[in-house]
Amino acid sequence: MTRSIALVWFRRDLRLHDNAALVSACEAAHVVPVYCFDPREYGRRAFGGPDSFEFLKTGPHRARFRLESVEALRSSLRHRGSDLVVRVGRPESVIPELAAAVGADFVTMHTWPTSEERQVESAVRRALDDIGVASRRFWGHTLTHLDDLPMSLDDLPDTYTTLRKAVEAESTVRPPSPTPDIPAVPADAPEPGTLPTLSTLDDGLSMPVDDDRSVLTFDGGENAALDRVESYVWEGDHLRRYKETRNGMLGADYSSKFSPWLNEGCLSPRYVQSEVERYEDQRVKNDSTYWLTFELRWRDFFQFQFAKHGTTFFSPGGIRERADIDWRTDDAQFERWATGETGIPFVDANMRELNATGYMSNRGRQNAASFLANNLRLDWRRGAAYFETQLVDYDPASNYGNWAYIAGVGNDARERYFDIVEQARLYDGDAAYVTHWLPELAALPPEYAHEPWTMRDDEQATYGVELGVDYPKPMVDLDASYEKFG
Ligand SMILES: Cc1cc2nc3c(=O)[nH]c(=O)nc-3n(C[C@H](O)[C@H](O)[C@H](O)COP(=O)(O)OP(=O)(O)OC[C@H]3O[C@@H](n4cnc5c(N)ncnc54)[C@H](O)[C@@H]3O)c2cc1C
């Protein structure tokens, strides 16, 4: 293949390290790296299926993060004598057109198990096939490679612990592949093109305002990802206490915050694993170092679950095909949940953090999701779609898989509801988190900050917090809403 030309189609794999599609393309004499902003991923879209509804596909936090990540990738490629061709358009048109224009012999790409990603990829491959250009596909976003699972997808266990134990006993994690030397683009390569702005992707989008209450500034791109690994694992030495701190909610370092970079592909999970192992060799090996891998295996679990079950995950009854829950639609109630005006401080604080920053802790996500799905019994897919819009780290499998799990229609036969006030007391005992996001409750002692509705009128007057004026009255009687779970 001395004179051949390859095109590498970057998707949610915006990195040079451990990138099998890039490594494969670099077997050619010339490589044309391409990124394509697909208009279907922006603006208001229908959810699809029965009871479809509209939602914003990508909100400002993730759109900005992605733009920064693409810009960073272009800069890294230019630094290495290459470039990144950027286009706005449907990949099934753009990729074959570019492949034909440069006379590509083959096109490389990564694959994902979720339906929209697969449909686009199939359309691209069919179009390439029509013009006689070969395509090479790689699986590259999980810790354990799909081909290294100790069972076939049909036999994949639907419970996490069973899968984890089998994988731990019978599979190994492949080492990350190093960044290859990248052959130059051909002399007659197409114009690189300019990067779109948020408003060209979606005229309703504008640059999110940085909020100084945010856990972290999430800068897109591979270098920012590697910096975050360096600062969390090595400089801050936080990995040694990860298991004890991971349920926190305030500050940069209670958990790794790797998720946005993992999900846009700026960071390979196998690179994270190699750093964990290096840390275990050089500093300490303990429950916490094991636990970060344990959590990355949860991420894998949902990817493999989607590979097995496909689109049934997006149906109201989920993979368990439950027909016994009457999922409600109530726009006013949904709006109160989404805007953080439910009158339940632990839910509201988390929703306001999500809206302001695009991030929410795992503890917060579990409670906010449980409140919508279990206490309100609103269609859990609307909640999940709202997270899809807002999250800077959104991934279809992790998001809809976790939501389905909590709504009782996913990978667990048990009811998964959370006692929200109990959770608030346990994980935010001094109400520091709740008052960080709800400053209107700052004057209250912690027990009232978590349950303001238990204050008498004279107490409301003493603390200067009048329910229904300064902060909403609760939209449901929480205790009564748990009764269906006996
Ligand atoms: C309702 C709900 C929706 C969620 N939606 C998403 C989503 O769209 N994208 C996403 O990456 N995570 C999602 N999660 C999982 C989890 O909340 C986030 O991965 C985590 O909070 C990210 O912060 P971190 O990187 O600091 O996590 P850490 O605690 O440092 O964990 C390290 C990594 O492990 C993975 N991980 C940890 N917990 C989970 C989990 N339960 N499921 C899957 N992967 C996990 C993530 O990749 C994470 O970056 C969701 C959880 C819930 C309950």
The ligand as a MOL file (V3000), in Angstrom:
LIG
                    3D

  0  0  0     0  0            999 V3000
M  V30 BEGIN CTAB
M  V30 COUNTS 53 58 0 0 0
M  V30 BEGIN ATOM
M  V30 1 C -29.8340 8.9230 35.4270 0
M  V30 2 C -28.3650 8.8370 35.0910 0
M  V30 3 C -27.8970 9.2760 33.8560 0
M  V30 4 C -26.5310 9.1780 33.5290 0
M  V30 5 N -26.1020 9.6200 32.3030 0
M  V30 6 C -24.7870 9.4800 31.9720 0
M  V30 7 C -24.3240 9.8950 30.6920 0
M  V30 8 O -25.0730 10.3430 29.8170 0
M  V30 9 N -22.9780 9.7910 30.4440 0
M  V30 10 C -22.1230 9.2640 31.3860 0
M  V30 11 O -20.9180 9.1930 31.1230 0
M  V30 12 N -22.5500 8.8290 32.5670 0
M  V30 13 C -23.8490 8.9230 32.9030 0
M  V30 14 N -24.2670 8.5050 34.1360 0
M  V30 15 C -23.3060 7.7920 35.0280 0
M  V30 16 C -22.5470 8.6710 36.0350 0
M  V30 17 O -23.4340 9.4820 36.7460 0
M  V30 18 C -21.4620 9.5410 35.3840 0
M  V30 19 O -20.6620 8.7480 34.5510 0
M  V30 20 C -20.5660 10.1880 36.4210 0
M  V30 21 O -21.3270 10.9430 37.3220 0
M  V30 22 C -19.5270 11.0560 35.7210 0
M  V30 23 O -18.6960 11.6970 36.6490 0
M  V30 24 P -17.2010 11.2220 36.8600 0
M  V30 25 O -16.5010 11.0950 35.5550 0
M  V30 26 O -16.5890 12.0960 37.8740 0
M  V30 27 O -17.4280 9.7510 37.4680 0
M  V30 28 P -16.4450 8.8250 38.3030 0
M  V30 29 O -17.1320 8.4580 39.5620 0
M  V30 30 O -15.0920 9.3890 38.4160 0
M  V30 31 O -16.3930 7.4840 37.4230 0
M  V30 32 C -15.3830 7.2530 36.4380 0
M  V30 33 C -16.0380 6.9070 35.1330 0
M  V30 34 O -16.7830 5.6920 35.2510 0
M  V30 35 C -17.9260 5.7500 34.4080 0
M  V30 36 N -19.1380 5.5940 35.2110 0
M  V30 37 C -19.2690 5.8290 36.5330 0
M  V30 38 N -20.5270 5.5010 36.9330 0
M  V30 39 C -21.1820 5.0910 35.8360 0
M  V30 40 C -22.4960 4.6180 35.5920 0
M  V30 41 N -23.4080 4.5000 36.5640 0
M  V30 42 N -22.8350 4.3010 34.3370 0
M  V30 43 C -21.9550 4.4000 33.3260 0
M  V30 44 N -20.6830 4.8240 33.4970 0
M  V30 45 C -20.3030 5.1560 34.7350 0
M  V30 46 C -17.9080 7.1020 33.7360 0
M  V30 47 O -17.3150 6.9640 32.4760 0
M  V30 48 C -17.0380 7.9360 34.6600 0
M  V30 49 O -16.3850 8.9990 33.9860 0
M  V30 50 C -25.6320 8.6060 34.4720 0
M  V30 51 C -26.1090 8.1740 35.7090 0
M  V30 52 C -27.4590 8.2820 36.0230 0
M  V30 53 C -27.9200 7.7910 37.3570 0
M  V30 END ATOM
M  V30 BEGIN BOND
M  V30 1 1 1 2
M  V30 2 1 2 3
M  V30 3 2 2 52
M  V30 4 2 3 4
M  V30 5 1 4 5
M  V30 6 1 4 50
M  V30 7 2 5 6
M  V30 8 1 6 7
M  V30 9 1 6 13
M  V30 10 2 7 8
M  V30 11 1 7 9
M  V30 12 1 9 10
M  V30 13 2 10 11
M  V30 14 1 10 12
M  V30 15 2 12 13
M  V30 16 1 13 14
M  V30 17 1 14 15
M  V30 18 1 14 50
M  V30 19 1 15 16
M  V30 20 1 16 17
M  V30 21 1 16 18
M  V30 22 1 18 19
M  V30 23 1 18 20
M  V30 24 1 20 21
M  V30 25 1 20 22
M  V30 26 1 22 23
M  V30 27 1 23 24
M  V30 28 2 24 25
M  V30 29 1 24 26
M  V30 30 1 24 27
M  V30 31 1 27 28
M  V30 32 2 28 29
M  V30 33 1 28 30
M  V30 34 1 28 31
M  V30 35 1 31 32
M  V30 36 1 32 33
M  V30 37 1 33 34
M  V30 38 1 33 48
M  V30 39 1 34 35
M  V30 40 1 35 36
M  V30 41 1 35 46
M  V30 42 1 36 37
M  V30 43 1 36 45
M  V30 44 2 37 38
M  V30 45 1 38 39
M  V30 46 1 39 40
M  V30 47 2 39 45
M  V30 48 1 40 41
M  V30 49 2 40 42
M  V30 50 1 42 43
M  V30 51 2 43 44
M  V30 52 1 44 45
M  V30 53 1 46 47
M  V30 54 1 46 48
M  V30 55 1 48 49
M  V30 56 2 50 51
M  V30 57 1 51 52
M  V30 58 1 52 53
M  V30 END BOND
M  V30 END CTAB
M  END
